[in-house]
């Protein structure tokens, strides 16, 4: 059985980019598109995107007004059901010895 991905840290890089680190050592630089709609529409604004934090219970990215994203999709384990709203600009894995 596959263990679900969990976000352990996030940094707003600037513009439309976030650096997201997962508990398994994977770090992804995600570039968010500007085609969010519905209750996710605030994510089209850079100022709102910058308000990102890690939800301490769900271990995923979250924003004010209860917006959060599926950590398994952010990690790359699953394709988003509603379309691709971000691209992976960079990805690397922390080397463990």
Phi and psi restraints in degrees (value plus and minus 20) as a CYANA .aco file:
   2 UNK   PHI     -96.4   -56.4
   2 UNK   PSI     116.0   156.0
   3 UNK   PHI    -102.1   -62.1
   3 UNK   PSI     115.2   155.2
   4 UNK   PHI     -86.5   -46.5
   4 UNK   PSI     123.3   163.3
   5 UNK   PHI     -92.8   -52.8
   5 UNK   PSI     126.1   166.1
   6 UNK   PHI    -154.3  -114.3
   6 UNK   PSI     117.3   157.3
   7 UNK   PHI    -104.2   -64.2
   7 UNK   PSI     112.3   152.3
   8 UNK   PHI    -129.7   -89.7
   8 UNK   PSI     -42.2    -2.2
   9 UNK   PHI    -177.6  -137.6
   9 UNK   PSI     137.3   177.3
  10 UNK   PHI    -165.9  -125.9
  10 UNK   PSI     123.4   163.4
  11 UNK   PHI    -152.2  -112.2
  11 UNK   PSI     114.8   154.8
  12 UNK   PHI    -102.1   -62.1
  12 UNK   PSI      99.0   139.0
  13 UNK   PHI    -104.9   -64.9
  13 UNK   PSI     -54.6   -14.6
  14 UNK   PHI     114.0   154.0
  14 UNK   PSI     138.2   178.2
  15 UNK   PHI      40.1    80.1
  15 UNK   PSI    -140.2  -100.2
  16 UNK   PHI    -129.1   -89.1
  16 UNK   PSI      -2.1    37.9
  17 UNK   PHI    -133.3   -93.3
  17 UNK   PSI     120.5   160.5
  18 UNK   PHI    -147.0  -107.0
  18 UNK   PSI     124.7   164.7
  19 UNK   PHI    -125.8   -85.8
  19 UNK   PSI     100.7   140.7
  20 UNK   PHI    -138.2   -98.2
  20 UNK   PSI     107.2   147.2
  21 UNK   PHI    -132.6   -92.6
  21 UNK   PSI     115.9   155.9
  22 UNK   PHI    -126.7   -86.7
  22 UNK   PSI     140.2   180.2
  23 UNK   PHI     -84.5   -44.5
  23 UNK   PSI     -38.4     1.6
  24 UNK   PHI    -108.5   -68.5
  24 UNK   PSI     -12.7    27.3
  25 UNK   PHI      73.6   113.6
  25 UNK   PSI     -24.9    15.1
  26 UNK   PHI     -98.7   -58.7
  26 UNK   PSI     113.2   153.2
  27 UNK   PHI    -141.4  -101.4
  27 UNK   PSI     111.5   151.5
  28 UNK   PHI    -145.5  -105.5
  28 UNK   PSI     113.8   153.8
  29 UNK   PHI    -114.2   -74.2
  29 UNK   PSI      94.7   134.7
  30 UNK   PHI    -126.2   -86.2
  30 UNK   PSI     111.1   151.1
  31 UNK   PHI    -126.0   -86.0
  31 UNK   PSI      95.2   135.2
  32 UNK   PHI    -104.1   -64.1
  32 UNK   PSI     115.7   155.7
  33 UNK   PHI    -100.0   -60.0
  33 UNK   PSI     154.6   194.6
  34 UNK   PHI    -136.0   -96.0
  34 UNK   PSI      20.7    60.7
  35 UNK   PHI    -141.3  -101.3
  35 UNK   PSI       8.4    48.4
  36 UNK   PHI     -91.5   -51.5
  36 UNK   PSI     127.1   167.1
  37 UNK   PHI    -160.2  -120.2
  37 UNK   PSI     155.7   195.7
  38 UNK   PHI      45.8    85.8
  38 UNK   PSI    -162.8  -122.8
  39 UNK   PHI     -88.4   -48.4
  39 UNK   PSI     -33.3     6.7
  40 UNK   PHI    -109.4   -69.4
  40 UNK   PSI     -22.4    17.6
  41 UNK   PHI     -74.1   -34.1
  41 UNK   PSI     -53.6   -13.6
  42 UNK   PHI     -75.9   -35.9
  42 UNK   PSI     -44.0    -4.0
  43 UNK   PHI     -87.4   -47.4
  43 UNK   PSI     -28.1    11.9
  44 UNK   PHI     -95.0   -55.0
  44 UNK   PSI     -35.3     4.7
  45 UNK   PHI    -118.9   -78.9
  45 UNK   PSI     108.1   148.1
  46 UNK   PHI     -78.1   -38.1
  46 UNK   PSI     -59.8   -19.8
  47 UNK   PHI     -81.2   -41.2
  47 UNK   PSI     -58.7   -18.7
  48 UNK   PHI     -92.4   -52.4
  48 UNK   PSI     -62.0   -22.0
  49 UNK   PHI     -77.0   -37.0
  49 UNK   PSI     -56.2   -16.2
  50 UNK   PHI     -87.2   -47.2
  50 UNK   PSI     -36.2     3.8
  51 UNK   PHI    -103.5   -63.5
  51 UNK   PSI      -5.3    34.7
  52 UNK   PHI     -83.8   -43.8
  52 UNK   PSI     128.2   168.2
  53 UNK   PHI    -169.0  -129.0
  53 UNK   PSI     154.0   194.0
  54 UNK   PHI    -118.5   -78.5
  54 UNK   PSI     104.3   144.3
  55 UNK   PHI     -89.4   -49.4
  55 UNK   PSI     102.7   142.7
  56 UNK   PHI     -90.3   -50.3
  56 UNK   PSI     -36.0     4.0
  57 UNK   PHI    -117.6   -77.6
  57 UNK   PSI     -70.1   -30.1
  58 UNK   PHI    -104.1   -64.1
  58 UNK   PSI     -34.1     5.9
  59 UNK   PHI      34.4    74.4
  59 UNK   PSI      30.0    70.0
  60 UNK   PHI    -162.9  -122.9
  60 UNK   PSI     157.0   197.0
  61 UNK   PHI     -92.2   -52.2
  61 UNK   PSI     119.2   159.2
  62 UNK   PHI    -163.6  -123.6
  62 UNK   PSI     138.3   178.3
  63 UNK   PHI    -155.3  -115.3
  63 UNK   PSI     148.0   188.0
  64 UNK   PHI     -75.3   -35.3
  64 UNK   PSI     141.6   181.6
  65 UNK   PHI      50.3    90.3
  65 UNK   PSI      -1.6    38.4
  66 UNK   PHI      58.9    98.9
  66 UNK   PSI      -5.2    34.8
  67 UNK   PHI     -98.9   -58.9
  67 UNK   PSI     108.6   148.6
  68 UNK   PHI    -167.2  -127.2
  68 UNK   PSI     142.7   182.7
  69 UNK   PHI    -143.1  -103.1
  69 UNK   PSI     132.2   172.2
  70 UNK   PHI     -85.6   -45.6
  70 UNK   PSI      99.2   139.2
  71 UNK   PHI     -83.6   -43.6
  71 UNK   PSI     -49.9    -9.9
  72 UNK   PHI     -87.9   -47.9
  72 UNK   PSI     -54.3   -14.3
  73 UNK   PHI     -91.4   -51.4
  73 UNK   PSI     -64.3   -24.3
  74 UNK   PHI     -79.5   -39.5
  74 UNK   PSI     -57.4   -17.4
  75 UNK   PHI     -92.9   -52.9
  75 UNK   PSI     -43.0    -3.0
  76 UNK   PHI      79.6   119.6
  76 UNK   PSI      -9.8    30.2
  77 UNK   PHI     -97.2   -57.2
  77 UNK   PSI     -47.7    -7.7
  78 UNK   PHI    -157.4  -117.4
  78 UNK   PSI     132.8   172.8
  79 UNK   PHI    -103.7   -63.7
  79 UNK   PSI     116.2   156.2
  80 UNK   PHI     -83.3   -43.3
  80 UNK   PSI     117.5   157.5
  81 UNK   PHI     -88.9   -48.9
  81 UNK   PSI     -46.2    -6.2
  82 UNK   PHI    -122.9   -82.9
  82 UNK   PSI     -10.2    29.8
  83 UNK   PHI      93.2   133.2
  83 UNK   PSI     147.5   187.5
  84 UNK   PHI    -109.2   -69.2
  84 UNK   PSI      89.8   129.8
  85 UNK   PHI    -123.5   -83.5
  85 UNK   PSI     -18.1    21.9
  86 UNK   PHI    -171.1  -131.1
  86 UNK   PSI     139.6   179.6
  87 UNK   PHI    -140.9  -100.9
  87 UNK   PSI     134.4   174.4
  88 UNK   PHI    -111.6   -71.6
  88 UNK   PSI      93.3   133.3
  89 UNK   PHI    -101.8   -61.8
  89 UNK   PSI     -58.6   -18.6
  90 UNK   PHI    -169.2  -129.2
  90 UNK   PSI     134.8   174.8
  91 UNK   PHI    -170.6  -130.6
  91 UNK   PSI     117.6   157.6
  92 UNK   PHI    -169.7  -129.7
  92 UNK   PSI     143.3   183.3
  93 UNK   PHI    -141.4  -101.4
  93 UNK   PSI     113.4   153.4
  94 UNK   PHI     -83.6   -43.6
  94 UNK   PSI     106.8   146.8
  95 UNK   PHI     -99.6   -59.6
  95 UNK   PSI     108.9   148.9
  96 UNK   PHI    -131.4   -91.4
  96 UNK   PSI     126.7   166.7
